[in-house]
C-alpha cells in the first residue's frame, strides 16, 4: 500500500507499507511535503506531487522498482 504521512518525518512523506507493517520511503530524503499520489491500475507507474517551496511539482516513478 502506498501512503502519504508525517508519522515518521517532519514532512508529509511518501511511503510503501508492506503486509508486515514495515514502512519504506518511496523517495528517500524529500525535504518538502508530499501532497498527492496515484498508482496506475497495473502498478507500473506511480505519480506523486510534492509542494516545493509553494509550487506543486509532479513526478513519475517506475512502480516495478
PDBQT receptor file of N, H, CA, C and O in Angstrom, charges set to zero:
ATOM      1  N   UNK A   1       0.841  -1.159   0.000  1.00  0.00    +0.000 N 
ATOM      2  CA  UNK A   1       0.000   0.000   0.000  1.00  0.00    +0.000 C 
ATOM      3  C   UNK A   1       0.893   1.231   0.000  1.00  0.00    +0.000 C 
ATOM      4  O   UNK A   1       1.907   1.271   0.697  1.00  0.00    +0.000 OA
ATOM      5  N   UNK A   2       0.517   2.223  -0.776  1.00  0.00    +0.000 N 
ATOM      6  H   UNK A   2      -0.307   2.190  -1.342  1.00  0.00    +0.000 HD
ATOM      7  CA  UNK A   2       1.217   3.500  -0.800  1.00  0.00    +0.000 C 
ATOM      8  C   UNK A   2       0.462   4.482   0.090  1.00  0.00    +0.000 C 
ATOM      9  O   UNK A   2      -0.767   4.455   0.144  1.00  0.00    +0.000 OA
ATOM     10  N   UNK A   3       1.196   5.350   0.789  1.00  0.00    +0.000 N 
ATOM     11  H   UNK A   3       2.195   5.373   0.745  1.00  0.00    +0.000 HD
ATOM     12  CA  UNK A   3       0.533   6.349   1.610  1.00  0.00    +0.000 C 
ATOM     13  C   UNK A   3       1.387   7.582   1.768  1.00  0.00    +0.000 C 
ATOM     14  O   UNK A   3       2.598   7.553   1.550  1.00  0.00    +0.000 OA
ATOM     15  N   UNK A   4       0.738   8.673   2.154  1.00  0.00    +0.000 N 
ATOM     16  H   UNK A   4      -0.246   8.697   2.332  1.00  0.00    +0.000 HD
ATOM     17  CA  UNK A   4       1.407   9.923   2.489  1.00  0.00    +0.000 C 
ATOM     18  C   UNK A   4       1.126  10.186   3.960  1.00  0.00    +0.000 C 
ATOM     19  O   UNK A   4      -0.031  10.206   4.380  1.00  0.00    +0.000 OA
ATOM     20  N   UNK A   5       2.186  10.389   4.747  1.00  0.00    +0.000 N 
ATOM     21  H   UNK A   5       3.126  10.373   4.405  1.00  0.00    +0.000 HD
ATOM     22  CA  UNK A   5       2.012  10.649   6.171  1.00  0.00    +0.000 C 
ATOM     23  C   UNK A   5       3.225  11.398   6.721  1.00  0.00    +0.000 C 
ATOM     24  O   UNK A   5       4.313  11.362   6.146  1.00  0.00    +0.000 OA
ATOM     25  N   UNK A   6       3.011  12.074   7.846  1.00  0.00    +0.000 N 
ATOM     26  H   UNK A   6       2.127  12.104   8.313  1.00  0.00    +0.000 HD
ATOM     27  CA  UNK A   6       4.133  12.707   8.546  1.00  0.00    +0.000 C 
ATOM     28  C   UNK A   6       4.467  11.932   9.825  1.00  0.00    +0.000 C 
ATOM     29  O   UNK A   6       5.161  12.444  10.704  1.00  0.00    +0.000 OA
ATOM     30  N   UNK A   7       3.974  10.707   9.920  1.00  0.00    +0.000 N 
ATOM     31  H   UNK A   7       3.411  10.291   9.206  1.00  0.00    +0.000 HD
ATOM     32  CA  UNK A   7       4.177   9.915  11.136  1.00  0.00    +0.000 C 
ATOM     33  C   UNK A   7       5.654   9.667  11.437  1.00  0.00    +0.000 C 
ATOM     34  O   UNK A   7       6.044   9.668  12.605  1.00  0.00    +0.000 OA
ATOM     35  N   UNK A   8       6.477   9.455  10.424  1.00  0.00    +0.000 N 
ATOM     36  H   UNK A   8       6.161   9.454   9.476  1.00  0.00    +0.000 HD
ATOM     37  CA  UNK A   8       7.885   9.122  10.632  1.00  0.00    +0.000 C 
ATOM     38  C   UNK A   8       8.824  10.238  10.183  1.00  0.00    +0.000 C 
ATOM     39  O   UNK A   8      10.029  10.018  10.067  1.00  0.00    +0.000 OA
ATOM     40  N   UNK A   9       8.291  11.430   9.930  1.00  0.00    +0.000 N 
ATOM     41  H   UNK A   9       7.312  11.609  10.024  1.00  0.00    +0.000 HD
ATOM     42  CA  UNK A   9       9.086  12.552   9.437  1.00  0.00    +0.000 C 
ATOM     43  C   UNK A   9       8.396  13.847   9.812  1.00  0.00    +0.000 C 
ATOM     44  O   UNK A   9       7.219  13.851  10.171  1.00  0.00    +0.000 OA
ATOM     45  N   UNK A  10       9.128  14.945   9.729  1.00  0.00    +0.000 N 
ATOM     46  H   UNK A  10      10.085  14.942   9.437  1.00  0.00    +0.000 HD
ATOM     47  CA  UNK A  10       8.501  16.240   9.984  1.00  0.00    +0.000 C 
ATOM     48  C   UNK A  10       7.701  16.729   8.782  1.00  0.00    +0.000 C 
ATOM     49  O   UNK A  10       6.899  17.655   8.906  1.00  0.00    +0.000 OA
ATOM     50  N   UNK A  11       7.912  16.111   7.619  1.00  0.00    +0.000 N 
ATOM     51  H   UNK A  11       8.563  15.359   7.518  1.00  0.00    +0.000 HD
ATOM     52  CA  UNK A  11       7.194  16.444   6.396  1.00  0.00    +0.000 C 
ATOM     53  C   UNK A  11       6.249  15.301   6.026  1.00  0.00    +0.000 C 
ATOM     54  O   UNK A  11       6.467  14.157   6.425  1.00  0.00    +0.000 OA
ATOM     55  N   UNK A  12       5.197  15.613   5.261  1.00  0.00    +0.000 N 
ATOM     56  H   UNK A  12       5.019  16.543   4.937  1.00  0.00    +0.000 HD
ATOM     57  CA  UNK A  12       4.374  14.561   4.667  1.00  0.00    +0.000 C 
ATOM     58  C   UNK A  12       5.231  13.851   3.636  1.00  0.00    +0.000 C 
ATOM     59  O   UNK A  12       5.628  14.444   2.633  1.00  0.00    +0.000 OA
ATOM     60  N   UNK A  13       5.513  12.587   3.884  1.00  0.00    +0.000 N 
ATOM     61  H   UNK A  13       5.191  12.105   4.699  1.00  0.00    +0.000 HD
ATOM     62  CA  UNK A  13       6.379  11.808   3.011  1.00  0.00    +0.000 C 
ATOM     63  C   UNK A  13       5.598  10.681   2.352  1.00  0.00    +0.000 C 
ATOM     64  O   UNK A  13       4.531  10.291   2.826  1.00  0.00    +0.000 OA
ATOM     65  N   UNK A  14       6.133  10.167   1.267  1.00  0.00    +0.000 N 
ATOM     66  H   UNK A  14       7.001  10.483   0.882  1.00  0.00    +0.000 HD
ATOM     67  CA  UNK A  14       5.522   9.073   0.524  1.00  0.00    +0.000 C 
ATOM     68  C   UNK A  14       6.152   7.770   0.974  1.00  0.00    +0.000 C 
ATOM     69  O   UNK A  14       7.375   7.632   0.977  1.00  0.00    +0.000 OA
ATOM     70  N   UNK A  15       5.311   6.809   1.355  1.00  0.00    +0.000 N 
ATOM     71  H   UNK A  15       4.317   6.922   1.352  1.00  0.00    +0.000 HD
ATOM     72  CA  UNK A  15       5.796   5.531   1.867  1.00  0.00    +0.000 C 
ATOM     73  C   UNK A  15       5.106   4.364   1.178  1.00  0.00    +0.000 C 
ATOM     74  O   UNK A  15       3.998   4.481   0.655  1.00  0.00    +0.000 OA
ATOM     75  N   UNK A  16       5.800   3.239   1.199  1.00  0.00    +0.000 N 
ATOM     76  H   UNK A  16       6.700   3.144   1.624  1.00  0.00    +0.000 HD
ATOM     77  CA  UNK A  16       5.216   1.960   0.839  1.00  0.00    +0.000 C 
ATOM     78  C   UNK A  16       5.098   1.184   2.142  1.00  0.00    +0.000 C 
ATOM     79  O   UNK A  16       6.077   1.047   2.877  1.00  0.00    +0.000 OA
ATOM     80  N   UNK A  17       3.912   0.680   2.430  1.00  0.00    +0.000 N 
ATOM     81  H   UNK A  17       3.117   0.791   1.833  1.00  0.00    +0.000 HD
ATOM     82  CA  UNK A  17       3.649  -0.097   3.643  1.00  0.00    +0.000 C 
ATOM     83  C   UNK A  17       3.380  -1.534   3.217  1.00  0.00    +0.000 C 
ATOM     84  O   UNK A  17       2.440  -1.797   2.467  1.00  0.00    +0.000 OA
ATOM     85  N   UNK A  18       4.222  -2.485   3.703  1.00  0.00    +0.000 N 
ATOM     86  H   UNK A  18       4.986  -2.272   4.312  1.00  0.00    +0.000 HD
ATOM     87  CA  UNK A  18       4.021  -3.879   3.299  1.00  0.00    +0.000 C 
ATOM     88  C   UNK A  18       3.084  -4.593   4.267  1.00  0.00    +0.000 C 
ATOM     89  O   UNK A  18       2.640  -4.001   5.251  1.00  0.00    +0.000 OA
ATOM     90  N   UNK A  19       2.784  -5.845   3.998  1.00  0.00    +0.000 N 
ATOM     91  H   UNK A  19       3.145  -6.326   3.199  1.00  0.00    +0.000 HD
ATOM     92  CA  UNK A  19       1.813  -6.615   4.778  1.00  0.00    +0.000 C 
ATOM     93  C   UNK A  19       2.232  -6.789   6.231  1.00  0.00    +0.000 C 
ATOM     94  O   UNK A  19       1.378  -6.977   7.098  1.00  0.00    +0.000 OA
ATOM     95  N   UNK A  20       3.533  -6.729   6.512  1.00  0.00    +0.000 N 
ATOM     96  H   UNK A  20       4.227  -6.576   5.807  1.00  0.00    +0.000 HD
ATOM     97  CA  UNK A  20       4.007  -6.879   7.889  1.00  0.00    +0.000 C 
ATOM     98  C   UNK A  20       3.949  -5.574   8.674  1.00  0.00    +0.000 C 
ATOM     99  O   UNK A  20       4.178  -5.568   9.884  1.00  0.00    +0.000 OA
ATOM    100  N   UNK A  21       3.640  -4.455   7.989  1.00  0.00    +0.000 N 
ATOM    101  H   UNK A  21       3.453  -4.459   7.007  1.00  0.00    +0.000 HD
ATOM    102  CA  UNK A  21       3.593  -3.157   8.651  1.00  0.00    +0.000 C 
ATOM    103  C   UNK A  21       4.876  -2.359   8.502  1.00  0.00    +0.000 C 
ATOM    104  O   UNK A  21       4.968  -1.239   9.005  1.00  0.00    +0.000 OA
ATOM    105  N   UNK A  22       5.870  -2.918   7.817  1.00  0.00    +0.000 N 
ATOM    106  H   UNK A  22       5.795  -3.828   7.408  1.00  0.00    +0.000 HD
ATOM    107  CA  UNK A  22       7.130  -2.203   7.601  1.00  0.00    +0.000 C 
ATOM    108  C   UNK A  22       6.897  -1.071   6.615  1.00  0.00    +0.000 C 
ATOM    109  O   UNK A  22       6.295  -1.268   5.559  1.00  0.00    +0.000 OA
ATOM    110  N   UNK A  23       7.379   0.122   6.967  1.00  0.00    +0.000 N 
ATOM    111  H   UNK A  23       7.867   0.282   7.824  1.00  0.00    +0.000 HD
ATOM    112  CA  UNK A  23       7.245   1.274   6.081  1.00  0.00    +0.000 C 
ATOM    113  C   UNK A  23       8.608   1.603   5.460  1.00  0.00    +0.000 C 
ATOM    114  O   UNK A  23       9.640   1.587   6.132  1.00  0.00    +0.000 OA
ATOM    115  N   UNK A  24       8.577   1.899   4.171  1.00  0.00    +0.000 N 
ATOM    116  H   UNK A  24       7.739   1.912   3.625  1.00  0.00    +0.000 HD
ATOM    117  CA  UNK A  24       9.779   2.247   3.429  1.00  0.00    +0.000 C 
ATOM    118  C   UNK A  24       9.491   3.517   2.643  1.00  0.00    +0.000 C 
ATOM    119  O   UNK A  24       8.486   3.584   1.934  1.00  0.00    +0.000 OA
ATOM    120  N   UNK A  25      10.358   4.533   2.754  1.00  0.00    +0.000 N 
ATOM    121  H   UNK A  25      11.174   4.478   3.330  1.00  0.00    +0.000 HD
ATOM    122  CA  UNK A  25      10.122   5.748   1.968  1.00  0.00    +0.000 C 
ATOM    123  C   UNK A  25      10.156   5.436   0.475  1.00  0.00    +0.000 C 
ATOM    124  O   UNK A  25      11.062   4.754  -0.006  1.00  0.00    +0.000 OA
ATOM    125  N   UNK A  26       9.178   5.934  -0.242  1.00  0.00    +0.000 N 
ATOM    126  H   UNK A  26       8.442   6.488   0.148  1.00  0.00    +0.000 HD
ATOM    127  CA  UNK A  26       9.132   5.746  -1.683  1.00  0.00    +0.000 C 
ATOM    128  C   UNK A  26      10.256   6.543  -2.343  1.00  0.00    +0.000 C 
ATOM    129  O   UNK A  26      10.908   6.070  -3.273  1.00  0.00    +0.000 OA
ATOM    130  N   UNK A  27      10.467   7.747  -1.850  1.00  0.00    +0.000 N 
ATOM    131  H   UNK A  27       9.937   8.132  -1.094  1.00  0.00    +0.000 HD
ATOM    132  CA  UNK A  27      11.539   8.613  -2.337  1.00  0.00    +0.000 C 
ATOM    133  C   UNK A  27      12.271   9.142  -1.113  1.00  0.00    +0.000 C 
ATOM    134  O   UNK A  27      11.799  10.086  -0.480  1.00  0.00    +0.000 OA
ATOM    135  N   UNK A  28      13.415   8.556  -0.765  1.00  0.00    +0.000 N 
ATOM    136  H   UNK A  28      13.798   7.789  -1.279  1.00  0.00    +0.000 HD
ATOM    137  CA  UNK A  28      14.129   8.982   0.438  1.00  0.00    +0.000 C 
ATOM    138  C   UNK A  28      14.601  10.438   0.351  1.00  0.00    +0.000 C 
ATOM    139  O   UNK A  28      14.897  10.949  -0.729  1.00  0.00    +0.000 OA
ATOM    140  N   UNK A  29      14.659  11.075   1.496  1.00  0.00    +0.000 N 
ATOM    141  H   UNK A  29      14.418  10.659   2.373  1.00  0.00    +0.000 HD
ATOM    142  CA  UNK A  29      15.263  12.410   1.648  1.00  0.00    +0.000 C 
ATOM    143  C   UNK A  29      14.554  13.542   0.920  1.00  0.00    +0.000 C 
ATOM    144  O   UNK A  29      15.202  14.487   0.471  1.00  0.00    +0.000 OA
ATOM    145  N   UNK A  30      13.224  13.461   0.794  1.00  0.00    +0.000 N 
ATOM    146  H   UNK A  30      12.697  12.693   1.159  1.00  0.00    +0.000 HD
ATOM    147  CA  UNK A  30      12.478  14.605   0.275  1.00  0.00    +0.000 C 
ATOM    148  C   UNK A  30      12.428  15.654   1.384  1.00  0.00    +0.000 C 
ATOM    149  O   UNK A  30      12.104  15.332   2.527  1.00  0.00    +0.000 OA
ATOM    150  N   UNK A  31      12.744  16.892   1.056  1.00  0.00    +0.000 N 
ATOM    151  H   UNK A  31      13.007  17.153   0.127  1.00  0.00    +0.000 HD
ATOM    152  CA  UNK A  31      12.734  17.975   2.040  1.00  0.00    +0.000 C 
ATOM    153  C   UNK A  31      11.488  18.842   1.914  1.00  0.00    +0.000 C 
ATOM    154  O   UNK A  31      11.451  19.965   2.418  1.00  0.00    +0.000 OA
ATOM    155  N   UNK A  32      10.461  18.315   1.236  1.00  0.00    +0.000 N 
ATOM    156  H   UNK A  32      10.491  17.403   0.827  1.00  0.00    +0.000 HD
ATOM    157  CA  UNK A  32       9.212  19.037   1.003  1.00  0.00    +0.000 C 
ATOM    158  C   UNK A  32       8.038  18.127   1.357  1.00  0.00    +0.000 C 
ATOM    159  O   UNK A  32       8.208  16.923   1.553  1.00  0.00    +0.000 OA
ATOM    160  N   UNK A  33       6.848  18.718   1.436  1.00  0.00    +0.000 N 
ATOM    161  H   UNK A  33       6.710  19.695   1.276  1.00  0.00    +0.000 HD
ATOM    162  CA  UNK A  33       5.647  17.939   1.740  1.00  0.00    +0.000 C 
ATOM    163  C   UNK A  33       5.107  17.243   0.497  1.00  0.00    +0.000 C 
ATOM    164  O   UNK A  33       4.933  17.865  -0.551  1.00  0.00    +0.000 OA
ATOM    165  N   UNK A  34       4.844  15.943   0.628  1.00  0.00    +0.000 N 
ATOM    166  H   UNK A  34       4.985  15.438   1.480  1.00  0.00    +0.000 HD
ATOM    167  CA  UNK A  34       4.115  15.217  -0.404  1.00  0.00    +0.000 C 
ATOM    168  C   UNK A  34       2.657  15.618  -0.311  1.00  0.00    +0.000 C 
ATOM    169  O   UNK A  34       2.104  15.680   0.787  1.00  0.00    +0.000 OA
ATOM    170  N   UNK A  35       2.022  15.892  -1.442  1.00  0.00    +0.000 N 
ATOM    171  H   UNK A  35       2.472  15.842  -2.334  1.00  0.00    +0.000 HD
ATOM    172  CA  UNK A  35       0.636  16.351  -1.449  1.00  0.00    +0.000 C 
ATOM    173  C   UNK A  35      -0.346  15.299  -1.950  1.00  0.00    +0.000 C 
ATOM    174  O   UNK A  35      -1.465  15.200  -1.447  1.00  0.00    +0.000 OA
ATOM    175  N   UNK A  36       0.066  14.524  -2.928  1.00  0.00    +0.000 N 
ATOM    176  H   UNK A  36       0.975  14.604  -3.336  1.00  0.00    +0.000 HD
ATOM    177  CA  UNK A  36      -0.873  13.592  -3.559  1.00  0.00    +0.000 C 
ATOM    178  C   UNK A  36      -0.081  12.504  -4.257  1.00  0.00    +0.000 C 
ATOM    179  O   UNK A  36       1.077  12.703  -4.625  1.00  0.00    +0.000 OA
ATOM    180  N   UNK A  37      -0.712  11.349  -4.438  1.00  0.00    +0.000 N 
ATOM    181  H   UNK A  37      -1.652  11.187  -4.139  1.00  0.00    +0.000 HD
ATOM    182  CA  UNK A  37      -0.091  10.291  -5.236  1.00  0.00    +0.000 C 
ATOM    183  C   UNK A  37      -1.165   9.463  -5.893  1.00  0.00    +0.000 C 
ATOM    184  O   UNK A  37      -2.300   9.396  -5.421  1.00  0.00    +0.000 OA
ATOM    185  N   UNK A  38      -0.790   8.830  -6.994  1.00  0.00    +0.000 N 
ATOM    186  H   UNK A  38       0.132   8.884  -7.377  1.00  0.00    +0.000 HD
ATOM    187  CA  UNK A  38      -1.690   7.947  -7.727  1.00  0.00    +0.000 C 
ATOM    188  C   UNK A  38      -0.865   6.809  -8.303  1.00  0.00    +0.000 C 
ATOM    189  O   UNK A  38       0.281   6.996  -8.711  1.00  0.00    +0.000 OA
ATOM    190  N   UNK A  39      -1.465   5.630  -8.329  1.00  0.00    +0.000 N 
ATOM    191  H   UNK A  39      -2.396   5.477  -7.997  1.00  0.00    +0.000 HD
ATOM    192  CA  UNK A  39      -0.805   4.438  -8.850  1.00  0.00    +0.000 C 
ATOM    193  C   UNK A  39      -1.626   3.949 -10.046  1.00  0.00    +0.000 C 
ATOM    194  O   UNK A  39      -2.851   3.862  -9.972  1.00  0.00    +0.000 OA
ATOM    195  N   UNK A  40      -0.942   3.633 -11.143  1.00  0.00    +0.000 N 
ATOM    196  H   UNK A  40       0.054   3.704 -11.203  1.00  0.00    +0.000 HD
ATOM    197  CA  UNK A  40      -1.657   3.119 -12.319  1.00  0.00    +0.000 C 
ATOM    198  C   UNK A  40      -2.328   1.798 -11.962  1.00  0.00    +0.000 C 
ATOM    199  O   UNK A  40      -1.899   1.112 -11.035  1.00  0.00    +0.000 OA
ATOM    200  N   UNK A  41      -3.371   1.445 -12.692  1.00  0.00    +0.000 N 
ATOM    201  H   UNK A  41      -3.719   2.002 -13.446  1.00  0.00    +0.000 HD
ATOM    202  CA  UNK A  41      -4.125   0.222 -12.416  1.00  0.00    +0.000 C 
ATOM    203  C   UNK A  41      -3.250  -1.029 -12.419  1.00  0.00    +0.000 C 
ATOM    204  O   UNK A  41      -3.492  -1.958 -11.648  1.00  0.00    +0.000 OA
ATOM    205  N   UNK A  42      -2.240  -1.055 -13.279  1.00  0.00    +0.000 N 
ATOM    206  H   UNK A  42      -2.044  -0.300 -13.905  1.00  0.00    +0.000 HD
ATOM    207  CA  UNK A  42      -1.361  -2.225 -13.347  1.00  0.00    +0.000 C 
ATOM    208  C   UNK A  42      -0.154  -2.120 -12.411  1.00  0.00    +0.000 C 
ATOM    209  O   UNK A  42       0.674  -3.030 -12.366  1.00  0.00    +0.000 OA
ATOM    210  N   UNK A  43      -0.049  -1.009 -11.660  1.00  0.00    +0.000 N 
ATOM    211  H   UNK A  43      -0.721  -0.270 -11.697  1.00  0.00    +0.000 HD
ATOM    212  CA  UNK A  43       1.047  -0.825 -10.709  1.00  0.00    +0.000 C 
ATOM    213  C   UNK A  43       2.375  -0.487 -11.361  1.00  0.00    +0.000 C 
ATOM    214  O   UNK A  43       3.399  -0.433 -10.680  1.00  0.00    +0.000 OA
ATOM    215  N   UNK A  44       2.377  -0.257 -12.670  1.00  0.00    +0.000 N 
ATOM    216  H   UNK A  44       1.545  -0.301 -13.223  1.00  0.00    +0.000 HD
ATOM    217  CA  UNK A  44       3.623   0.001 -13.387  1.00  0.00    +0.000 C 
ATOM    218  C   UNK A  44       4.164   1.410 -13.163  1.00  0.00    +0.000 C 
ATOM    219  O   UNK A  44       5.363   1.641 -13.318  1.00  0.00    +0.000 OA
ATOM    220  N   UNK A  45       3.298   2.351 -12.803  1.00  0.00    +0.000 N 
ATOM    221  H   UNK A  45       2.323   2.164 -12.677  1.00  0.00    +0.000 HD
ATOM    222  CA  UNK A  45       3.731   3.735 -12.615  1.00  0.00    +0.000 C 
ATOM    223  C   UNK A  45       3.115   4.328 -11.348  1.00  0.00    +0.000 C 
ATOM    224  O   UNK A  45       1.975   4.033 -10.989  1.00  0.00    +0.000 OA
ATOM    225  N   UNK A  46       3.898   5.166 -10.691  1.00  0.00    +0.000 N 
ATOM    226  H   UNK A  46       4.823   5.406 -10.982  1.00  0.00    +0.000 HD
ATOM    227  CA  UNK A  46       3.429   5.905  -9.526  1.00  0.00    +0.000 C 
ATOM    228  C   UNK A  46       3.687   7.382  -9.791  1.00  0.00    +0.000 C 
ATOM    229  O   UNK A  46       4.826   7.788 -10.027  1.00  0.00    +0.000 OA
ATOM    230  N   UNK A  47       2.636   8.177  -9.752  1.00  0.00    +0.000 N 
ATOM    231  H   UNK A  47       1.712   7.847  -9.561  1.00  0.00    +0.000 HD
ATOM    232  CA  UNK A  47       2.766   9.621  -9.905  1.00  0.00    +0.000 C 
ATOM    233  C   UNK A  47       2.571  10.247  -8.537  1.00  0.00    +0.000 C 
ATOM    234  O   UNK A  47       1.701   9.826  -7.774  1.00  0.00    +0.000 OA
ATOM    235  N   UNK A  48       3.377  11.250  -8.225  1.00  0.00    +0.000 N 
ATOM    236  H   UNK A  48       4.083  11.592  -8.845  1.00  0.00    +0.000 HD
ATOM    237  CA  UNK A  48       3.197  11.936  -6.950  1.00  0.00    +0.000 C 
ATOM    238  C   UNK A  48       3.491  13.418  -7.115  1.00  0.00    +0.000 C 
ATOM    239  O   UNK A  48       4.236  13.828  -8.005  1.00  0.00    +0.000 OA
ATOM    240  N   UNK A  49       2.888  14.213  -6.235  1.00  0.00    +0.000 N 
ATOM    241  H   UNK A  49       2.283  13.880  -5.512  1.00  0.00    +0.000 HD
ATOM    242  CA  UNK A  49       3.034  15.660  -6.260  1.00  0.00    +0.000 C 
ATOM    243  C   UNK A  49       3.696  16.087  -4.959  1.00  0.00    +0.000 C 
ATOM    244  O   UNK A  49       3.319  15.636  -3.877  1.00  0.00    +0.000 OA
ATOM    245  N   UNK A  50       4.690  16.963  -5.081  1.00  0.00    +0.000 N 
ATOM    246  H   UNK A  50       4.996  17.329  -5.960  1.00  0.00    +0.000 HD
ATOM    247  CA  UNK A  50       5.415  17.497  -3.931  1.00  0.00    +0.000 C 
ATOM    248  C   UNK A  50       5.291  19.012  -3.964  1.00  0.00    +0.000 C 
ATOM    249  O   UNK A  50       5.450  19.633  -5.015  1.00  0.00    +0.000 OA
ATOM    250  N   UNK A  51       5.009  19.604  -2.810  1.00  0.00    +0.000 N 
ATOM    251  H   UNK A  51       4.880  19.100  -1.956  1.00  0.00    +0.000 HD
ATOM    252  CA  UNK A  51       4.959  21.057  -2.688  1.00  0.00    +0.000 C 
ATOM    253  C   UNK A  51       6.378  21.549  -2.437  1.00  0.00    +0.000 C 
ATOM    254  O   UNK A  51       6.893  21.445  -1.324  1.00  0.00    +0.000 OA
ATOM    255  N   UNK A  52       6.996  22.079  -3.468  1.00  0.00    +0.000 N 
ATOM    256  H   UNK A  52       6.577  22.164  -4.372  1.00  0.00    +0.000 HD
ATOM    257  CA  UNK A  52       8.369  22.577  -3.367  1.00  0.00    +0.000 C 
ATOM    258  C   UNK A  52       8.347  24.092  -3.232  1.00  0.00    +0.000 C 
ATOM    259  O   UNK A  52       8.209  24.814  -4.219  1.00  0.00    +0.000 OA
ATOM    260  N   UNK A  53       8.484  24.559  -2.008  1.00  0.00    +0.000 N 
ATOM    261  H   UNK A  53       8.596  23.972  -1.206  1.00  0.00    +0.000 HD
ATOM    262  CA  UNK A  53       8.533  25.995  -1.725  1.00  0.00    +0.000 C 
ATOM    263  C   UNK A  53       7.321  26.729  -2.289  1.00  0.00    +0.000 C 
ATOM    264  O   UNK A  53       7.449  27.810  -2.864  1.00  0.00    +0.000 OA
ATOM    265  N   UNK A  54       6.140  26.127  -2.118  1.00  0.00    +0.000 N 
ATOM    266  H   UNK A  54       6.036  25.249  -1.652  1.00  0.00    +0.000 HD
ATOM    267  CA  UNK A  54       4.890  26.748  -2.531  1.00  0.00    +0.000 C 
ATOM    268  C   UNK A  54       4.411  26.383  -3.922  1.00  0.00    +0.000 C 
ATOM    269  O   UNK A  54       3.307  26.767  -4.308  1.00  0.00    +0.000 OA
ATOM    270  N   UNK A  55       5.210  25.650  -4.689  1.00  0.00    +0.000 N 
ATOM    271  H   UNK A  55       6.107  25.337  -4.376  1.00  0.00    +0.000 HD
ATOM    272  CA  UNK A  55       4.817  25.239  -6.033  1.00  0.00    +0.000 C 
ATOM    273  C   UNK A  55       4.642  23.724  -6.072  1.00  0.00    +0.000 C 
ATOM    274  O   UNK A  55       5.491  22.981  -5.579  1.00  0.00    +0.000 OA
ATOM    275  N   UNK A  56       3.548  23.277  -6.658  1.00  0.00    +0.000 N 
ATOM    276  H   UNK A  56       2.859  23.881  -7.059  1.00  0.00    +0.000 HD
ATOM    277  CA  UNK A  56       3.305  21.841  -6.781  1.00  0.00    +0.000 C 
ATOM    278  C   UNK A  56       4.073  21.299  -7.979  1.00  0.00    +0.000 C 
ATOM    279  O   UNK A  56       3.947  21.813  -9.090  1.00  0.00    +0.000 OA
ATOM    280  N   UNK A  57       4.872  20.253  -7.746  1.00  0.00    +0.000 N 
ATOM    281  H   UNK A  57       4.974  19.835  -6.844  1.00  0.00    +0.000 HD
ATOM    282  CA  UNK A  57       5.680  19.644  -8.810  1.00  0.00    +0.000 C 
ATOM    283  C   UNK A  57       5.314  18.173  -8.930  1.00  0.00    +0.000 C 
ATOM    284  O   UNK A  57       5.286  17.451  -7.934  1.00  0.00    +0.000 OA
ATOM    285  N   UNK A  58       5.034  17.732 -10.151  1.00  0.00    +0.000 N 
ATOM    286  H   UNK A  58       5.058  18.319 -10.961  1.00  0.00    +0.000 HD
ATOM    287  CA  UNK A  58       4.618  16.369 -10.439  1.00  0.00    +0.000 C 
ATOM    288  C   UNK A  58       5.825  15.512 -10.823  1.00  0.00    +0.000 C 
ATOM    289  O   UNK A  58       6.669  15.941 -11.610  1.00  0.00    +0.000 OA
ATOM    290  N   UNK A  59       5.906  14.286 -10.258  1.00  0.00    +0.000 N 
ATOM    291  H   UNK A  59       5.220  13.938  -9.619  1.00  0.00    +0.000 HD
ATOM    292  CA  UNK A  59       6.963  13.331 -10.564  1.00  0.00    +0.000 C 
ATOM    293  C   UNK A  59       6.320  12.006 -10.952  1.00  0.00    +0.000 C 
ATOM    294  O   UNK A  59       5.200  11.705 -10.538  1.00  0.00    +0.000 OA
ATOM    295  N   UNK A  60       7.025  11.226 -11.738  1.00  0.00    +0.000 N 
ATOM    296  H   UNK A  60       7.935  11.470 -12.074  1.00  0.00    +0.000 HD
ATOM    297  CA  UNK A  60       6.554   9.919 -12.164  1.00  0.00    +0.000 C 
ATOM    298  C   UNK A  60       7.645   8.900 -11.918  1.00  0.00    +0.000 C 
ATOM    299  O   UNK A  60       8.796   9.112 -12.302  1.00  0.00    +0.000 OA
ATOM    300  N   UNK A  61       7.287   7.780 -11.273  1.00  0.00    +0.000 N 
ATOM    301  H   UNK A  61       6.353   7.608 -10.961  1.00  0.00    +0.000 HD
ATOM    302  CA  UNK A  61       8.237   6.716 -10.963  1.00  0.00    +0.000 C 
ATOM    303  C   UNK A  61       7.815   5.421 -11.642  1.00  0.00    +0.000 C 
ATOM    304  O   UNK A  61       6.638   5.205 -11.929  1.00  0.00    +0.000 OA
ATOM    305  N   UNK A  62       8.787   4.577 -11.888  1.00  0.00    +0.000 N 
ATOM    306  H   UNK A  62       9.743   4.752 -11.654  1.00  0.00    +0.000 HD
ATOM    307  CA  UNK A  62       8.539   3.226 -12.360  1.00  0.00    +0.000 C 
ATOM    308  C   UNK A  62       8.109   2.402 -11.149  1.00  0.00    +0.000 C 
ATOM    309  O   UNK A  62       8.893   2.218 -10.219  1.00  0.00    +0.000 OA
ATOM    310  N   UNK A  63       6.891   1.913 -11.151  1.00  0.00    +0.000 N 
ATOM    311  H   UNK A  63       6.254   2.062 -11.907  1.00  0.00    +0.000 HD
ATOM    312  CA  UNK A  63       6.352   1.180  -9.998  1.00  0.00    +0.000 C 
ATOM    313  C   UNK A  63       6.989  -0.169  -9.757  1.00  0.00    +0.000 C 
ATOM    314  O   UNK A  63       6.850  -0.728  -8.669  1.00  0.00    +0.000 OA
ATOM    315  N   UNK A  64       7.686  -0.708 -10.744  1.00  0.00    +0.000 N 
ATOM    316  H   UNK A  64       7.799  -0.254 -11.628  1.00  0.00    +0.000 HD
ATOM    317  CA  UNK A  64       8.313  -2.017 -10.572  1.00  0.00    +0.000 C 
ATOM    318  C   UNK A  64       9.617  -1.949  -9.797  1.00  0.00    +0.000 C 
ATOM    319  O   UNK A  64      10.122  -2.975  -9.341  1.00  0.00    +0.000 OA
ATOM    320  N   UNK A  65      10.166  -0.755  -9.643  1.00  0.00    +0.000 N 
ATOM    321  H   UNK A  65       9.756   0.078 -10.014  1.00  0.00    +0.000 HD
ATOM    322  CA  UNK A  65      11.408  -0.601  -8.880  1.00  0.00    +0.000 C 
ATOM    323  C   UNK A  65      11.055  -0.096  -7.535  1.00  0.00    +0.000 C 
ATOM    324  O   UNK A  65      11.937   0.115  -6.704  1.00  0.00    +0.000 OA
TER     325      UNK A  65
